[in-house]
Amino acid sequence: MFRLIRRLFRWALYLFLLLAALIVAAVLSLDTIAKQLVQSRLRAETGMDVKIGKMDIGLATPTIAIEDFKIYNPPDFGGSLFLSMPELFVDYDWEAIRAGKLHLNLVRINLAEIDIVQDKQGRLNIESLEEKSKAAADAAKKQSSALTFAGLDTLNVTFQKLRIWNLDSPGRVTEERFGITNEVFTNLKTEEDLERMAVMLAARSSAAAAPTTNSPIDMARLLQQLLRADKKK
């Protein structure tokens, strides 16, 4: 389960980098339809449907607040919910951006749910999505190429639950609930720091996880698939 959660956090990290780059692009362009811009660009980069309930870009303060952010699975996996994030709050350093640097004072993420789905051929949605995550990461680097990452002072993370289910038996779901609430990390300066943070979160998540129902997915097979894919990297 640890490897599974670590890979999920790694994918979420790539998504966050892309999302942050797109938000900065919207801020720099002073785009009045920033929410539509971010949604459309994320759809184009990931191939998944994206919905943002509310997005506020501070005019008097250098802050960005996103509420009710959701990503949906591709049609092959039923088009159901993949990720639900009730809140993403970013407090950034405007002077650093003007100097060509991306310095974030505070990022607060509330990740309510991630769904792993197995289709009728035995494929997992995260296997398909991981291929897109690499493209998303490359796109994020290109999008933010004008900015040099200068660090993240404080990261506050909440991770509520992971759901695992099969398209053949959508009513039978395993829910893994995690005890991560307002977990704080400080002084993240490099992408390696972010990766280490993801490993720490995965370790704490797997230790705290407690399955609440039975799933029709063969968990041993699922983990074997993930381990094989991990060795290829």
Secondary structure, 3 states (H helix, E strand, C coil): CHHHHHHHHHHHHHHHHHHHHHHHHHHHHCCCCHHHHHHHHHHHHHCCEEEEEEEEECCCCCEEEEEEEEEECCHHHCCCEEEEEEEEEEEECHHHHHCCEEEEEEEEEEEEEEEEEECCCCCEHHHHHHHHHHHHHHHHHHHCCCCEEEEEEEEEEEEEEEEEEECCEEEEEEEEEEEEEEEEEEEECCHHHHHHHHHHHHHHHHHHCEECCCCCCCHHHHHHHHHHHHHHC
